[in-house]
């Protein structure tokens, strides 16, 4: 029962089949393979953005850091949530790849609010040359606590950013899971709301290791290419990235896998709620944060359900103390596994 992360699951067979098909014969390197031409067209169609510049990299950290570097000078700052992946989980990669731009954490929880964002932006550029200048706004969808911004919530944040003339980056490591939850289109969740660049995730949703960076402003294309090469993230045998993304997008597999993961999470959430677990955040997509007693954690651990993340120690005198858990469902999670986990509760 692997509920620690959607990174722990297998790649989808359709993705693997495309990799094997790409392994025959020869193909030009560095992203000029014919498969990439098809991927670029597919992503442009998905986002209803025929002029978009589309690139592939191998990790989400690379996608976020290089995309933000194109929109943030070293003396500027990126505005983000206190629990954003770019702050908590990327080892200062955005700062590194931008040449030193800092991050400004917008006070609040996993979701930024327009009021808090406006206040944070307003504070900067108040000390002239002595302080950081205003840079990009980065929004995470799905958030790192499993919440999904509604479209009007996203629009309110992008409106604030645009009122200051700032670009907007969307960290979409779980982009498809958010789309399934909202029942919207990719365009409705991005450029139609004012998003300038999106990290379009594949790894967490059935791929082996590939993310797309989609610029709705093609003027940033050449700069990204230079930064990707200079940063050591331009794959020589690029066709294996292209093949993954092609398999992921073909026949809307990316939506199917996200729907499966979300449905599994909802089944798990319903079972947890029935057994008295306390939710720390709304379980909107495929990630749940819930608390249950130490004794229950110990029981799960003894039964073999060790691979999920919790806060606090299993060792303690109070069996009733509530400890937080993070439970993440990937596309391959079976109903049997979920029911088995719930039975241990």
N, C-alpha and C positions, 0 to 999 in steps of 0.2 A: 504494500500500500504506500505508494510514493506520492505524497501530497505536499512535498517540500516546495516544489516549483514546477512550472510548465517547461522548464529547461531539462527536467529529468526524463521526460518521455521520449519515445522513439521518433525518428523521422517517419513521415507517412510513406507507404510503399510507392505511391504515385510519384513522389519526389525522388525516391531512390531509383525508380525505373528511368526517369529522365536523366539522372546522372549517368547511369549505365549506358543509355543510348548515346549520350554525348561523348562517351569514352571511346567511341569507334573512330578511327582515322585521325585526320589532322584538322586543326582549326586555328585561325589567326588569334594571337594573344591580346592581352591588355584591353579587353572590352570591345573589340571590333569583330567578334565572332558573330555568325549569322543568327545564333539563338538570341543574342542580346538585342539584335534589331527587332525581333519578334516581341521580346519582353518589354522593350521600350514602348512599342506600339500598344501592347496590352495594358500597361500601366497608364498610359495617356488616355486610353479609352475608359478605364475604370474611373479615373479622376475627371473625365470630361475636360481634359486640358491638353489639346493637341500641340501646344507649344512648350509644354513642360520639359525640363531637362531631367533625365532619369539616370541614376547611377546605382551601382551595387557595391556593397562592402560586406565584410564577413561578420561584424559584430554591431550590436546596438550602441555600444560606447563610441565606436568609430563613427557611426552615422550621426549621432548627436553632436560629438565634439567637432567634427569637420564641418557639419552644417552650420553650427553656431559660429565657428571661426570665420565663416564667410560673411557673417552679419555683425560681427562684434570686433572692434579694434582693441588693441591691448590696453588702452586707457579707459575702456568702457566697462559696463557691468551688465550681466544677464539677470533678469528678474525671474525668480522661480519659487516654487513651494519649498518649505523646509524639508519635506521628505522626497523631493524630486530625485530621480535616479541620477541626474547630472551632479547633484550635491552629495548624496549619500553613498553612491555605489560606483563611481567612475574614477576614483583615485586622482581627482583634479585634472582629468583629461581635457575637459573644456577649457580650463585655464591654460593648460600646457599648449594645446593646439592653436589657441587664439593668441598665444604669445604673452599671456599674463592677465587677460580680462578677468575680473573677479565675478563672483556670484552674489547677488543681493537676495536674501531670503525674505519673501513676503510673509508677514506674520499670519498665522492661522493654522488650519489642519492640512489635510492632503489636498483639499480644493482651495484655490485662491478665490478671493472675492473681489469684485470690481473696486469696492471702497478701499480695501487694503492695498490692492495693486496701485491704485491712483496715488495713495498716500506715499507708498514706497518710491514710486517714480518721481513724485514731486520733491521728495527730500534730496534726491541727487541733483547734481549740477547747481548746488547752492553755495559751493565754496570755490567757484572758479577753477583755476588751474590746479588747485590743491586736492580736489576730490575726483572720484570716478565720474565719467560722463555716462549718460543714459545709453544703454544698448538694447539688445533684443529681449523680448518676453518669451519664456519657454513654458509651455503648458503640457502636462502629461495626461494622456487619454488612452487607456484606463489609468487612473492614478495609482501610485504605489501602495495604496491602501484598499484597492479594489473598487473604488467609486468611479462612476461615469458622469462626466459633465453632460447635462442636457444641452441641446443646440443653442438655446437662448442664453445659457450660462457661458458657453464658449463665445457667443457673439458679444456679450457684455464685456468680457475680458479683452477681446480683440478691439472692441470700440475704444476702450481705455488706451490700449497700446497705440492705436492709430491717431488718437487725439494728441499724442505726444510725438507722432511721426516715427514710431518705433516698429521694427519688423517683428513678426511672430513666428516662432518655431513650435511645432507640435511633435512631441515625443510619442510616437505611436507604436511602441514595442508590442502592445496588445490592441492595435488599431482595429483589427477585424472583430475582436470581442466587443469593442465599444459600438461598432456599426451594427452588429447583431442585436445588441441591447436596445439601441435607439431606433432601429428600423429605418435608417436613413441611407443616403448614398455617400460615397467617398467625397464627392465634390461638396455636398451639403455640410460635411463635417470639417472641411478645410478651406479651400480658396474662396468659396462663396461667403464665408464668414470673415475673411481677411487673413487667413494663415498664408505665410509666404513660403515656408519650406516644411516638409514633413519627413520624419523618419518612419518609414512604413515597414513594420516588423514582419518577419517570416520565421525566425528561429524558434520562438516560443509557441508557434502555431502549426508545427508539422514539418518544418524545414530542418536541414542538417546544420546550417549556419549561414544565413544570408539575410541582409536587410537592404531595402531600397531607400535612397535619398531622392526626394522629388522636389525640385525647385519650380515653383509656379512663375518665377521671374527668371527666364533663361539667361539674363545678363550675368547671373552668378555662375554659369556653367563652367567657364574657363578657369575661374578662380578655384572652384571646387576640384577640378581636374588637377590643377597644380598642387593644391594642398594634399589631395589624396596620394599623389605620387611622392611628394616631399615627405609625407608622414609615413611612408612605407606600407600603404594600404591598397596599392594598385596590384591586383592579382595578375601574375603572368598567365597562368592557365585559367583565365577568367570564365571560360565556357562552363566550368563546373559550378560557378555561382549562377550564371545565366540559366543553366539547366534546372537548378533547384527552383529558381523563381518561376520559370516556365511551368514546371510541374505543379507548383503551388497555386498558380493562377488559373491553370487550365480547368475548364468545366466548373469554375467557381469552387474549387477545392478549399481555398482559403476561407470562404464563408461557411462551408460545410464543417470544417474542423473547428472553427470558432463557435458555431452553433452547438456542436457536440460538447465542447468544453464548458460553455455557459450552462447547458442543460444539466450536465453532471454536477456543476457547482450549485445549481438551484435545488437539485435533489438532495445534495449534501446539506445545504442550508436549511431546507425544510426538516430534515431529520434532526439536525442539531437543535433547531428551535423547539421541536417537539420534546426533546430531552432536556430542555432548560438551559441551553447555552446562551450566553449573553454576547450579542454582536457589538463590536466596537465601531464598525463602519457598516454602511449599507452594502450587502453582498450583491452588487449590481451585475458583475460579469462572471469571471471564472476564479476569483480570489476572495477568500473569506478570512476575516479577522474576528475571532470569537474567543471568549474566556469560558473555562470550566475548571472544576476543582483540581487541586494537585493530585488527589487520589485517583481521579479519572485519568489524568495524564500518565500516572504511574501504571495504571491498568492497561492503557493503550500501549505503553512502552513495553511492558512485559509480554503483551500479546503479539509484539512484532511490528506495531505501527510506530516505528521510531523516526521515520523520515518525514517529519513536518517540523516547522519552526515554532518555537514558543519563547516567551519572555519569562524570566524567572528560573528558579532552580527546582528540579524534581525532588531534591533533598530538602526537607523541612519538617518542622514539628506539626504544622497545621494542615491536615489533609483536606480541609475545606477552603483553603486560600485559593482564590481564583487566579489562574495563570493564563496569559494570552497565547493563542495559537494562530499561526498563519497556515491556511490550507488552500492549496492551489490545484485546480483540475486542468489537465491537458486534454488534447483531443482523443487520446487513447484510453482514458479512464473508463472502466466498465461499471455498470450498475452493480454488479456483483461485488466489486471492490468497495464501492461506496457503502453498500448495505452491510458488508462485513465490518468496515470501520465503525459504522453506527451501532452495530450489534455489541461491540466492545464497550460502548458507553452505557 
